[in-house]
Amino acid sequence: MTPALQLTDLCKSFGPTRIFDGVSLSVAPGERHAVIGPNGAGKSTLFHLISGRLSPSSGSIRLFGRDVAGAPPARIFASGLARNFQINSLFATLSARENLRCAALIETGHHRALWRRAAGIRDLADKVTEMLDRIGLGRRGDIPCDQLSYSEQRAIEIGMAAISGRQVVLLDEPTAGMNHAETDRFIDLIRGLTEGRTLMVVEHDMGVVFSLADRITVLAAGKVVASGAPDEIRGNNEVREAYLGQHAPAGKEGAEC
Ligand SMILES: Nc1ncnc2c1ncn2[C@@H]1O[C@H](COP(=O)(O)OP(=O)(O)OP(=O)(O)O)[C@@H](O)[C@H]1O
């Protein structure tokens, strides 16, 4: 089966500083894949490379078999990949509904149309309303984003990535800054919104990683230290030394590294 995402021998340097030195990994369609590693391991850089914000120094990035390494973000999006951003990327003075509508308009191509079919616009409005319900903002969808709570804003970001309908969704630290209850709710939300799609997630919260992921890749010092099922990663001595250390989840996870 063609992988949804395949990175082969990926290298990235910033000037003389080498961040990645031959990173390879493969994500199957429908898989939930987490990328973990110590601060500065290059997890966000990896997402920037996959989503086209940065170009690799060498190596290939294949999305459903098509090489997209170095392609502009819009082409990568059109090839089937959507992402959120670690920093807040919403239109702050627009409502949740308006932000989601912007994301949905890009998906449908309506943003390019000079005139629009009324039926298409109605479908779009229904889709946005459904997404507002799913992210728990059914009653607060018309409030400007900058008046919503932090977790509500993060939920909108995930909703915007999900409403695009892309087959591969990248989420960069979707639960950063959340309390335990919010984190639990977000795990369910992410699971629901990415059902039947391929998810790649960067997270520091091991509870989230081990609850969500089918497979985990560990990055450290510019290389893949290990890639495998959660149990394999949990039991891997090299991973424990490189990253999990004494915080390694023994059974029920919850440690933040
Ligand atoms: N534009 C850039 N120019 C130079 N160095 C950069 C640039 N972007 C990132 N780096 C460096 O690349 C390395 C990896 O950074 P990155 O943010 O990808 O790590 P990370 O694993 O996501 O870290 P964290 O877990 O703290 O978010 C760091 O040493 C960082 O300083």
The ligand as a MOL file (V3000), in Angstrom:
LIG
                    3D

  0  0  0     0  0            999 V3000
M  V30 BEGIN CTAB
M  V30 COUNTS 31 33 0 0 0
M  V30 BEGIN ATOM
M  V30 1 N 14.9320 29.3120 11.0730 0
M  V30 2 C 15.8870 28.7570 11.8520 0
M  V30 3 N 17.1580 29.1520 11.7760 0
M  V30 4 C 18.1220 28.5980 12.5270 0
M  V30 5 N 17.9020 27.5960 13.4190 0
M  V30 6 C 16.6390 27.1700 13.5480 0
M  V30 7 C 15.5680 27.7160 12.7730 0
M  V30 8 N 14.4180 27.0620 13.1200 0
M  V30 9 C 14.7680 26.1710 14.0640 0
M  V30 10 N 16.0860 26.2130 14.3090 0
M  V30 11 C 16.8350 25.3850 15.2490 0
M  V30 12 O 16.5250 24.0420 14.9040 0
M  V30 13 C 16.4810 23.2190 16.0540 0
M  V30 14 C 15.1510 22.4720 16.0810 0
M  V30 15 O 14.1120 23.4040 16.3960 0
M  V30 16 P 12.5740 22.9310 16.4800 0
M  V30 17 O 11.7820 24.1090 16.8970 0
M  V30 18 O 12.1970 22.2580 15.2230 0
M  V30 19 O 12.6630 21.8600 17.6360 0
M  V30 20 P 11.4590 21.1650 18.4150 0
M  V30 21 O 11.8340 19.7330 18.5560 0
M  V30 22 O 10.1550 21.4530 17.7810 0
M  V30 23 O 11.5680 21.8990 19.8180 0
M  V30 24 P 10.4250 22.1590 20.9260 0
M  V30 25 O 10.0810 20.8100 21.4720 0
M  V30 26 O 11.1420 23.0060 21.9430 0
M  V30 27 O 9.2770 22.8640 20.2660 0
M  V30 28 C 16.6900 24.1470 17.2460 0
M  V30 29 O 18.0390 24.0590 17.6370 0
M  V30 30 C 16.3640 25.5140 16.6910 0
M  V30 31 O 17.0870 26.5180 17.3600 0
M  V30 END ATOM
M  V30 BEGIN BOND
M  V30 1 1 1 2
M  V30 2 1 2 3
M  V30 3 2 2 7
M  V30 4 2 3 4
M  V30 5 1 4 5
M  V30 6 2 5 6
M  V30 7 1 6 7
M  V30 8 1 6 10
M  V30 9 1 7 8
M  V30 10 2 8 9
M  V30 11 1 9 10
M  V30 12 1 10 11
M  V30 13 1 11 12
M  V30 14 1 11 30
M  V30 15 1 12 13
M  V30 16 1 13 14
M  V30 17 1 13 28
M  V30 18 1 14 15
M  V30 19 1 15 16
M  V30 20 2 16 17
M  V30 21 1 16 18
M  V30 22 1 16 19
M  V30 23 1 19 20
M  V30 24 2 20 21
M  V30 25 1 20 22
M  V30 26 1 20 23
M  V30 27 1 23 24
M  V30 28 2 24 25
M  V30 29 1 24 26
M  V30 30 1 24 27
M  V30 31 1 28 29
M  V30 32 1 28 30
M  V30 33 1 30 31
M  V30 END BOND
M  V30 END CTAB
M  END
